[in-house]
Amino acid sequence: MNAVLSDLNSTAIARVLPLDANQLAYVIKSVNVLFGLGDGALISKALAMTAKMGRLVVTNIHPMAENSVSVNMMDLTLSQKQIVGTLYGSANPRADIPKLLELAASGQVDLDAVVSNTYPLEAINEGYADMRTGRFLRGVLRYPAAR
């Protein structure tokens, strides 16, 4: 089972599965940590929730000043867990984005279905505020048309 969490508190855990935290650790094979701003202090909590031989995938960019995290090395080693980072889902943006746009233009992929909200360029600060609070999963800025 995979779990996608944006907050690693007891309320978020309860939303993933109706199990307590100890039972949850046996079930989750992969925890995708999705932070709008990043918080390295939560990495150890996410790793603790990851099952033996599971993978913790960090999907966001943390602030440049945050260059270390603290994890239980015994848990990491003895449970054979992995911590990996990914950018664009480990895709190749130069090749994959044009391909996705081509598929969308031909009607094979519905990109609008994955967009939670759109913002005009003038509302960029509102978009960032919504991202930080987790109000929307995927916001898109709409630039003015070229003249």
C-alpha positions in Angstrom: 0.0 0.0 0.0 1.2 3.5 -0.7 0.2 6.5 1.3 0.5 10.2 0.4 0.7 12.5 3.4 0.9 16.3 3.5 1.0 16.4 7.3 2.3 13.8 9.7 0.2 14.4 12.7 -2.3 11.9 14.3 -5.2 13.5 12.4 -3.5 12.9 9.0 -2.6 9.4 10.0 -6.2 8.7 10.9 -7.3 9.8 7.5 -4.9 7.4 5.7 -6.2 4.2 7.4 -8.4 3.5 10.4 -5.4 2.0 12.3 -3.3 3.3 15.1 0.3 4.4 14.3 1.8 1.0 15.3 -0.5 -1.0 13.0 0.0 1.6 10.2 3.8 1.1 10.2 3.3 -2.6 9.2 0.9 -1.7 6.3 2.6 1.3 4.6 5.2 0.3 2.1 5.9 3.8 0.8 5.3 7.2 2.3 5.4 10.1 -0.1 6.1 13.2 1.9 4.6 16.2 0.2 5.5 19.5 1.9 4.7 22.9 0.4 7.6 24.5 2.2 9.6 21.6 3.5 10.3 20.6 7.1 13.3 18.2 7.6 12.2 17.6 11.2 9.3 15.5 9.8 11.5 13.2 7.8 12.2 11.0 10.9 8.5 10.7 11.6 7.8 9.7 8.0 10.6 7.2 8.1 9.2 5.7 11.3 5.9 5.2 9.5 7.6 3.4 6.6 7.4 -0.4 6.7 10.4 -2.7 6.6 12.0 -2.5 3.1 9.8 0.5 2.4 10.7 3.7 0.6 10.3 7.3 1.8 10.0 9.6 -1.2 10.7 13.3 -0.6 8.9 15.2 -3.3 9.7 18.8 -2.6 12.6 21.2 -2.4 13.6 22.3 1.1 15.1 25.7 1.9 18.8 26.0 1.1 19.7 26.6 4.7 18.1 23.3 5.7 21.0 20.9 4.8 20.6 18.1 7.3 18.0 15.8 8.8 18.1 13.5 11.8 17.0 9.9 11.3 17.2 6.7 13.3 20.1 4.9 11.5 19.4 1.6 13.3 15.8 1.7 11.9 17.1 2.7 8.5 19.7 -0.1 8.3 18.0 -3.0 10.1 14.6 -2.4 8.4 16.3 -1.9 5.0 14.4 1.3 4.4 15.2 3.8 1.7 15.1 7.6 1.6 15.0 9.0 -1.9 14.4 12.4 -3.4 12.6 13.1 -6.6 12.0 16.1 -8.9 9.2 16.1 -11.4 8.5 12.5 -10.3 11.9 11.6 -11.6 10.7 12.4 -15.1 12.7 14.0 -17.9 10.9 17.4 -18.2 12.5 18.3 -21.5 11.1 15.2 -23.1 8.0 14.4 -20.9 6.4 17.9 -20.8 6.2 18.3 -24.6 4.9 14.7 -24.8 2.2 15.4 -22.2 1.2 18.6 -24.1 1.0 16.6 -27.3 -1.2 14.0 -25.6 -3.4 16.7 -24.2 -3.8 18.4 -27.5 -4.9 15.1 -29.1 -7.4 14.5 -26.3 -5.6 11.4 -24.9 -4.8 13.1 -21.5 -7.0 15.5 -19.6 -4.6 17.9 -17.9 -7.5 20.1 -16.6 -8.5 17.2 -14.3 -5.3 17.5 -12.4 -5.5 21.2 -11.8 -7.1 22.2 -8.5 -7.2 25.9 -9.2 -5.9 28.6 -11.6 -4.7 32.0 -10.7 -4.0 35.1 -12.9 -0.5 36.4 -12.7 -1.7 39.2 -10.5 -2.9 36.7 -7.9 0.5 34.9 -7.5 0.6 35.7 -3.8 -2.8 34.1 -3.3 -1.5 31.0 -5.1 1.5 30.8 -2.8 -0.7 31.3 0.2 -3.0 28.5 -0.9 0.1 26.2 -1.6 1.5 26.9 1.9 -1.8 26.1 3.6 -2.4 23.0 1.5 -5.7 24.4 0.2 -5.1 23.1 -3.3 -2.9 20.3 -4.5 -2.1 21.7 -7.9 -2.4 25.4 -8.7 -1.5 26.9 -12.1 -0.6 30.5 -13.0 -2.2 31.9 -16.1 0.0 34.4 -17.8 -1.6 37.2 -19.9 -1.9 36.5 -23.6 1.0 37.8 -25.7 0.2 41.0 -27.7 
